[in-house]
Amino acid sequence: MQTFLLNKYCDARLPWYTIYPTVPDFSAMVGPKICETWLRRLPPNEPVSLYLHVPFCRSICWYCGFPTSLTRSEQPIRNYLAAVQDEIRLVAEQAPPALPVSDVHFGGGTPTTIAPTDFLGLVELLRRCFAFSKSATIAIEIDPRGVTAEMVETLEAAGISRASIGVQSFDPVVQRAVNRVQSEVQTASVVESLRQHGIRRINFDLLFGLPHQTVRSCVDSARTALAMRPDRLAVFGYAHVPSYMKRQRQIDERALPDNLARAEQAAAIADTLVSAGYRQIGLDHFALPNDELALAQKAGQLRRNSLGYSADTCKTVIGLGPSAIGRLRDGYVQNESATASYRQHIQAGRLATSRGHCLSPEDRLRAAIIERLMCDLQADVPAICAAHGFDPIPLLNSADRLRTLAEDGIVDIEEGFIRVKQEHRFLVRAVAAAFDIYLDRTPIN
């Protein structure tokens, strides 16, 4: 039965539902002018989050599905910095003055490819253009293979409070198969250095489903990570889409585990982490009981955004840099993905918005249901419909996928309250997809 369900519902093409509607449903009808209008409409006193995408790496990991490019010289990074600084000023001009900021995230790519002095200048510009709260969380993604002592000192000076460290696997065989060789000693050294400089909130990223991975190697990697006691871990399943990401063509498909093996790897990692005292968060995150994610989950306030699970309660996310996604009150916007095209827009004095989506009332309803399913593994559909002014009956009756999921024993449904069974939590994306109108094209009345 397990194999049957995995083969039926584990579809790599299903969205991860970090946002809804998802990026493939964005339209070029949303451009710079619409983004400007939406920025001007932001409430002046409501805190926002900022996301800055740094699209460069010193080496390319073959599994990576994010828009990044290889650079070994400084000029492309300098060009990017000039453009993103201009974009920050452009956004600040359109948004209400002194817009309050409570969360900032530097992602990539590898944000620490930016030179220390330049990074400090970038953070200082953000502070001048926006009103950072005293308790603002500033987080950064780190590749420990290229972090210098000077950069760690700079992160401390810039007020970084959380670091997300890419690990993926500590198995040397797996590392060579995906072009990311990174020792335990190297990782532990960076973790210790960060903590010594006051950056004590540490996240790790692990992957399963990589070439040559086994249950044993996944458990060994998890145990090695546990020895460093990160506050939280994200445990993602590798998505092999070589038709979309050309770099993945370097990976030997014959060495990839099948759906059953992937499920066994995910379960083994989860058991290892939970046994060590971590709380399982949604689909693929784990956190110590006192971490913000665990506390948000306990309070029923866990959120889902383009970065994954979050305790950030901001309704607005402003995306900066190539390919960055923003969530404004009126809808989603995404910048040009190609760095050169992004720079051309900014140099011309306009925002680099290339596409987006204007949220309808039904979009907001479905997004709310999907978010609760992804975060809580359950959703009170009638209550959510009532909050959004919709009748739940047409919505529930039109969800053919939902009935099939119930018949297969994946969910329980009682008077519109949907609960994903614990043993099938790894199929929650398929449950969320039952409410994705852009998959089934069936509008509700």
PLY file of the C-alpha trace (Angstrom):
ply
format ascii 1.0
element vertex 445
property float x
property float y
property float z
element edge 444
property int vertex1
property int vertex2
end_header
0.00 0.00 0.00
2.84 2.38 0.89
4.47 1.91 -2.52
1.10 2.33 -4.25
0.43 5.66 -2.52
3.96 6.91 -3.15
3.77 6.15 -6.84
0.29 7.68 -7.06
0.88 10.90 -5.14
4.63 11.62 -5.06
4.69 13.72 -8.21
7.87 15.81 -8.56
5.86 18.33 -10.58
3.61 19.21 -7.64
4.35 22.65 -6.23
5.93 23.03 -2.79
3.29 25.66 -2.02
5.62 28.12 -0.39
3.28 30.67 -1.99
-0.06 30.46 -3.77
-0.65 30.97 -6.64
2.72 29.51 -7.54
5.34 31.15 -9.76
4.41 29.24 -12.98
1.01 30.92 -12.74
2.49 34.43 -12.68
1.76 36.67 -15.66
3.79 39.28 -17.56
0.72 41.51 -17.27
2.10 42.56 -13.88
5.08 44.84 -14.51
6.98 47.79 -13.01
4.08 50.27 -13.09
1.72 47.93 -11.29
4.41 47.14 -8.73
4.91 50.88 -8.11
1.18 51.28 -7.50
1.11 48.36 -5.09
4.13 49.72 -3.18
2.44 53.10 -2.77
-0.63 51.37 -1.31
1.31 49.71 1.52
0.12 50.72 5.01
2.73 53.18 6.35
2.87 51.75 9.87
2.69 48.01 9.15
6.05 46.17 9.43
7.39 44.44 6.32
10.04 41.85 5.56
12.87 42.32 3.07
14.40 39.56 0.95
17.63 40.21 -1.00
18.71 37.66 -3.58
22.45 37.41 -4.29
22.74 35.36 -7.51
26.41 34.33 -7.36
28.40 31.31 -6.16
32.10 30.45 -6.24
31.24 26.93 -7.37
28.02 25.40 -8.68
26.32 22.56 -6.81
24.70 20.31 -9.38
21.56 19.65 -7.32
20.71 23.35 -6.92
17.42 24.55 -8.39
17.86 28.26 -7.64
18.80 30.96 -10.17
22.53 31.39 -9.58
25.65 31.81 -11.69
29.32 31.03 -11.23
31.77 33.88 -10.77
35.40 33.85 -9.75
35.95 37.57 -10.34
34.67 40.55 -8.38
33.34 42.69 -11.25
29.98 40.90 -11.69
29.37 41.21 -7.97
30.23 44.92 -8.03
27.84 45.43 -10.95
25.13 43.60 -9.05
25.75 45.66 -5.91
25.42 48.94 -7.82
22.10 47.76 -9.28
20.61 46.38 -6.08
21.54 49.57 -4.19
19.74 51.60 -6.85
16.77 49.24 -6.60
16.62 49.74 -2.83
16.44 53.50 -3.38
13.77 53.13 -6.10
11.61 50.94 -3.86
12.04 53.30 -0.89
10.91 56.20 -3.09
7.68 54.41 -4.04
6.86 52.92 -0.63
5.61 55.01 2.31
8.48 56.90 3.99
10.32 55.22 6.88
8.54 51.93 6.21
9.08 49.74 9.30
11.09 46.53 8.82
11.03 43.58 11.20
12.78 40.85 9.18
15.54 40.77 6.56
16.85 37.70 4.74
19.89 37.54 2.46
19.54 34.51 0.18
21.10 33.12 -2.92
23.27 31.95 -4.33
25.89 32.74 -1.76
25.44 36.15 -0.08
28.88 35.87 1.52
30.47 36.24 -1.93
29.99 39.98 -1.30
33.15 41.59 0.10
32.90 42.41 3.83
33.04 46.19 3.44
30.50 46.10 0.62
28.15 43.92 2.64
28.32 46.28 5.58
27.57 49.20 3.25
24.57 47.33 1.82
23.07 46.77 5.27
23.70 50.40 6.21
21.86 51.55 3.06
18.87 49.38 3.99
18.84 50.93 7.46
18.87 54.43 5.96
16.07 53.71 3.50
13.80 51.82 5.91
13.02 51.98 9.64
14.46 48.83 11.20
12.86 47.83 14.49
15.23 47.34 17.42
14.35 43.64 17.47
14.65 43.14 13.69
15.87 39.70 12.68
18.57 39.78 9.99
19.34 36.36 8.55
21.82 35.18 5.93
22.51 31.99 3.98
26.10 30.77 4.21
28.30 28.36 2.28
30.91 27.47 4.94
33.50 26.58 2.31
34.27 30.23 1.57
33.61 32.14 4.80
36.59 34.10 6.16
37.20 35.33 9.70
36.80 38.89 8.40
33.39 38.04 6.96
32.18 36.58 10.24
33.28 39.75 12.05
31.41 41.78 9.43
28.25 39.74 9.91
28.40 40.50 13.61
28.94 44.23 12.93
26.01 44.23 10.47
23.67 42.88 13.12
23.14 39.41 11.64
21.25 37.32 14.16
20.59 34.06 12.26
22.70 32.07 9.81
21.42 29.29 7.56
24.24 26.93 6.63
24.12 24.69 3.59
25.19 21.14 4.45
23.04 18.77 2.33
25.09 15.64 3.16
28.28 14.80 5.02
28.79 11.62 2.98
31.93 12.12 0.79
30.54 9.83 -1.92
27.34 11.86 -2.17
29.25 15.13 -1.99
31.41 14.21 -4.97
28.34 13.09 -6.92
26.75 16.56 -6.58
29.93 18.69 -6.75
29.79 19.90 -3.16
32.72 18.63 -1.11
32.47 20.01 2.41
34.00 18.45 5.51
32.50 18.11 8.96
35.49 20.00 10.38
34.97 22.89 7.96
31.29 23.18 8.86
31.84 22.88 12.62
34.56 25.55 12.51
32.22 28.07 10.88
29.42 27.26 13.32
31.73 27.81 16.27
33.08 31.06 14.82
29.55 32.40 14.24
28.54 31.60 17.80
31.65 33.24 19.19
30.63 36.41 17.34
27.12 36.46 18.76
25.33 34.76 15.84
23.89 31.93 17.87
20.74 31.10 15.95
21.93 28.52 13.45
19.95 26.67 10.75
21.16 23.67 8.73
19.90 22.50 5.35
19.96 18.75 4.64
18.86 16.91 1.51
17.62 13.40 0.86
17.08 11.71 -2.50
20.57 12.60 -3.77
22.64 10.19 -5.88
24.16 7.33 -3.88
22.31 8.30 -0.71
21.09 5.52 1.53
19.11 5.45 4.77
22.36 4.84 6.62
24.19 7.79 5.03
21.20 10.06 5.68
21.08 9.07 9.35
24.84 9.48 9.68
24.63 13.00 8.21
21.78 13.88 10.55
23.75 12.65 13.57
26.82 14.60 12.49
24.66 17.71 12.18
23.11 17.06 15.61
26.55 17.12 17.21
26.68 20.82 16.26
23.20 21.37 17.77
21.64 23.77 15.24
18.44 25.49 16.36
16.55 24.21 13.34
17.03 22.01 10.30
15.33 22.05 6.92
15.28 18.57 5.38
14.38 18.89 1.71
13.84 16.21 -0.91
16.04 16.67 -3.96
13.90 17.51 -7.01
15.53 16.20 -10.20
14.33 18.37 -13.10
17.23 18.40 -15.60
14.96 19.69 -18.37
14.58 22.88 -16.33
17.94 23.06 -14.53
20.74 22.19 -16.94
23.31 21.81 -14.15
21.38 18.76 -12.91
22.31 16.94 -16.11
25.72 16.38 -14.47
24.02 14.05 -11.96
23.93 10.33 -12.70
20.22 9.51 -12.78
20.97 5.81 -12.31
22.29 6.60 -8.82
19.10 8.36 -7.69
16.86 6.55 -5.16
13.28 5.68 -6.13
10.17 7.05 -4.40
10.09 4.33 -1.74
13.77 4.80 -0.92
13.28 8.57 -0.71
10.38 8.12 1.71
12.46 5.77 3.85
15.33 8.29 3.91
13.00 11.13 4.92
11.41 9.04 7.66
14.78 7.92 9.01
16.07 11.51 9.21
12.83 12.62 10.89
13.04 9.82 13.47
16.67 10.72 14.20
15.93 14.40 14.73
12.74 13.91 16.74
14.52 11.39 18.97
17.15 14.08 19.64
14.52 16.49 20.95
13.55 18.44 17.84
9.94 19.23 16.97
8.79 18.34 13.48
7.45 21.46 11.74
5.08 20.99 8.83
6.44 18.97 5.94
10.19 19.27 6.20
11.47 21.46 9.06
12.67 20.55 12.55
13.30 22.93 15.43
14.33 22.88 19.06
11.37 23.50 21.39
12.46 27.08 22.19
13.07 28.09 18.55
10.72 30.62 16.98
9.37 28.04 14.51
8.39 25.61 17.26
6.82 28.40 19.30
4.91 29.68 16.25
3.63 26.19 15.50
2.50 25.73 19.12
0.65 29.06 18.99
-0.98 28.25 15.62
0.91 31.12 13.97
3.29 29.22 11.69
3.52 30.80 8.24
4.60 29.68 4.80
6.48 32.00 2.43
8.84 31.79 -0.53
11.68 30.76 1.81
9.71 27.93 3.40
8.34 27.83 6.95
8.57 31.02 8.95
7.57 32.62 12.24
7.49 35.97 10.43
3.97 37.41 10.69
4.48 40.23 8.17
1.86 40.38 5.44
4.31 42.09 3.07
7.63 40.83 1.72
9.63 43.14 -0.53
11.96 41.22 -2.85
15.19 42.81 -4.05
17.71 41.51 -6.59
17.41 39.31 -9.71
14.52 36.78 -9.58
13.43 37.95 -6.11
9.76 37.45 -5.29
7.75 40.00 -3.36
4.41 39.53 -1.64
2.48 42.80 -1.50
-1.07 43.32 -0.27
-2.44 43.35 -3.82
-0.47 40.42 -5.18
2.88 38.84 -6.00
5.69 40.37 -8.02
8.93 38.86 -9.33
12.01 40.59 -10.69
13.77 39.74 -13.92
15.74 36.52 -13.39
18.64 37.28 -15.73
21.12 39.53 -13.97
21.90 41.54 -17.11
18.23 42.24 -17.82
17.62 43.09 -14.17
20.47 45.63 -14.26
19.17 47.23 -17.48
15.80 47.94 -15.89
17.34 49.41 -12.74
19.85 51.51 -14.70
16.92 52.93 -16.70
15.42 54.15 -13.43
12.52 51.68 -13.24
11.71 48.67 -11.13
12.77 45.29 -12.53
9.39 43.58 -12.11
8.93 41.09 -14.95
5.79 39.24 -13.88
3.42 38.65 -11.02
-0.13 37.89 -10.01
-2.99 40.10 -8.82
-4.73 38.24 -5.99
-8.46 37.66 -6.33
-10.71 36.97 -3.33
-10.76 33.30 -4.32
-6.96 33.23 -4.54
-6.77 34.53 -0.98
-9.23 31.90 0.23
-7.39 29.02 -1.42
-4.03 30.39 -0.27
-5.29 30.43 3.33
-6.46 26.81 3.15
-3.26 25.64 1.48
-1.10 27.49 4.02
-2.88 25.89 6.97
-2.56 22.44 5.42
1.14 22.94 4.74
1.78 24.40 8.21
-0.61 22.49 10.48
-1.41 19.39 8.38
-5.04 20.30 8.90
-7.50 22.99 7.88
-10.94 24.03 9.08
-12.33 24.79 5.62
-15.75 26.11 6.75
-14.11 28.51 9.23
-11.63 29.77 6.65
-14.41 30.17 4.08
-16.48 32.15 6.59
-13.55 34.47 7.26
-13.23 35.12 3.51
-16.94 35.40 2.75
-17.31 32.12 0.81
-19.70 29.20 1.07
-17.60 26.07 1.79
-20.01 23.63 0.11
-19.15 24.44 -3.56
-15.45 24.46 -2.70
-15.51 21.07 -1.00
-17.80 19.54 -3.62
-15.55 20.65 -6.48
-12.37 19.14 -4.97
-12.35 15.76 -6.72
-8.77 15.13 -5.64
-9.79 15.56 -2.01
-12.37 12.76 -2.23
-9.77 10.45 -3.75
-7.30 11.30 -0.97
-9.96 10.45 1.61
-10.81 7.17 -0.13
-7.11 6.23 -0.10
-6.91 6.91 3.64
-4.52 9.86 3.43
-6.89 12.40 5.02
-9.80 12.38 7.41
-12.65 14.79 6.64
-15.35 15.62 9.18
-17.82 18.40 8.44
-15.27 20.15 6.24
-12.42 19.86 8.74
-9.51 18.19 6.93
-6.73 16.41 8.80
-3.74 14.74 7.13
-2.97 11.48 8.86
0.38 11.56 10.63
1.74 8.55 8.74
1.02 10.32 5.45
2.35 13.80 6.24
4.93 13.41 3.44
1.98 13.57 1.01
0.69 16.93 2.25
1.62 18.60 -1.05
-0.88 16.34 -2.81
-3.53 17.36 -0.26
-2.77 21.05 -0.78
-2.98 20.51 -4.55
-6.64 19.54 -4.13
-7.34 23.25 -3.55
-5.12 24.56 -6.35
-7.50 25.93 -8.99
-4.60 26.43 -11.40
-4.13 22.68 -11.47
-7.76 21.60 -11.85
-9.13 24.76 -13.52
-12.47 24.41 -11.72
-13.65 27.79 -10.34
-16.11 27.93 -7.48
-19.32 29.94 -7.57
0 1
1 2
2 3
3 4
4 5
5 6
6 7
7 8
8 9
9 10
10 11
11 12
12 13
13 14
14 15
15 16
16 17
17 18
18 19
19 20
20 21
21 22
22 23
23 24
24 25
25 26
26 27
27 28
28 29
29 30
30 31
31 32
32 33
33 34
34 35
35 36
36 37
37 38
38 39
39 40
40 41
41 42
42 43
43 44
44 45
45 46
46 47
47 48
48 49
49 50
50 51
51 52
52 53
53 54
54 55
55 56
56 57
57 58
58 59
59 60
60 61
61 62
62 63
63 64
64 65
65 66
66 67
67 68
68 69
69 70
70 71
71 72
72 73
73 74
74 75
75 76
76 77
77 78
78 79
79 80
80 81
81 82
82 83
83 84
84 85
85 86
86 87
87 88
88 89
89 90
90 91
91 92
92 93
93 94
94 95
95 96
96 97
97 98
98 99
99 100
100 101
101 102
102 103
103 104
104 105
105 106
106 107
107 108
108 109
109 110
110 111
111 112
112 113
113 114
114 115
115 116
116 117
117 118
118 119
119 120
120 121
121 122
122 123
123 124
124 125
125 126
126 127
127 128
128 129
129 130
130 131
131 132
132 133
133 134
134 135
135 136
136 137
137 138
138 139
139 140
140 141
141 142
142 143
143 144
144 145
145 146
146 147
147 148
148 149
149 150
150 151
151 152
152 153
153 154
154 155
155 156
156 157
157 158
158 159
159 160
160 161
161 162
162 163
163 164
164 165
165 166
166 167
167 168
168 169
169 170
170 171
171 172
172 173
173 174
174 175
175 176
176 177
177 178
178 179
179 180
180 181
181 182
182 183
183 184
184 185
185 186
186 187
187 188
188 189
189 190
190 191
191 192
192 193
193 194
194 195
195 196
196 197
197 198
198 199
199 200
200 201
201 202
202 203
203 204
204 205
205 206
206 207
207 208
208 209
209 210
210 211
211 212
212 213
213 214
214 215
215 216
216 217
217 218
218 219
219 220
220 221
221 222
222 223
223 224
224 225
225 226
226 227
227 228
228 229
229 230
230 231
231 232
232 233
233 234
234 235
235 236
236 237
237 238
238 239
239 240
240 241
241 242
242 243
243 244
244 245
245 246
246 247
247 248
248 249
249 250
250 251
251 252
252 253
253 254
254 255
255 256
256 257
257 258
258 259
259 260
260 261
261 262
262 263
263 264
264 265
265 266
266 267
267 268
268 269
269 270
270 271
271 272
272 273
273 274
274 275
275 276
276 277
277 278
278 279
279 280
280 281
281 282
282 283
283 284
284 285
285 286
286 287
287 288
288 289
289 290
290 291
291 292
292 293
293 294
294 295
295 296
296 297
297 298
298 299
299 300
300 301
301 302
302 303
303 304
304 305
305 306
306 307
307 308
308 309
309 310
310 311
311 312
312 313
313 314
314 315
315 316
316 317
317 318
318 319
319 320
320 321
321 322
322 323
323 324
324 325
325 326
326 327
327 328
328 329
329 330
330 331
331 332
332 333
333 334
334 335
335 336
336 337
337 338
338 339
339 340
340 341
341 342
342 343
343 344
344 345
345 346
346 347
347 348
348 349
349 350
350 351
351 352
352 353
353 354
354 355
355 356
356 357
357 358
358 359
359 360
360 361
361 362
362 363
363 364
364 365
365 366
366 367
367 368
368 369
369 370
370 371
371 372
372 373
373 374
374 375
375 376
376 377
377 378
378 379
379 380
380 381
381 382
382 383
383 384
384 385
385 386
386 387
387 388
388 389
389 390
390 391
391 392
392 393
393 394
394 395
395 396
396 397
397 398
398 399
399 400
400 401
401 402
402 403
403 404
404 405
405 406
406 407
407 408
408 409
409 410
410 411
411 412
412 413
413 414
414 415
415 416
416 417
417 418
418 419
419 420
420 421
421 422
422 423
423 424
424 425
425 426
426 427
427 428
428 429
429 430
430 431
431 432
432 433
433 434
434 435
435 436
436 437
437 438
438 439
439 440
440 441
441 442
442 443
443 444
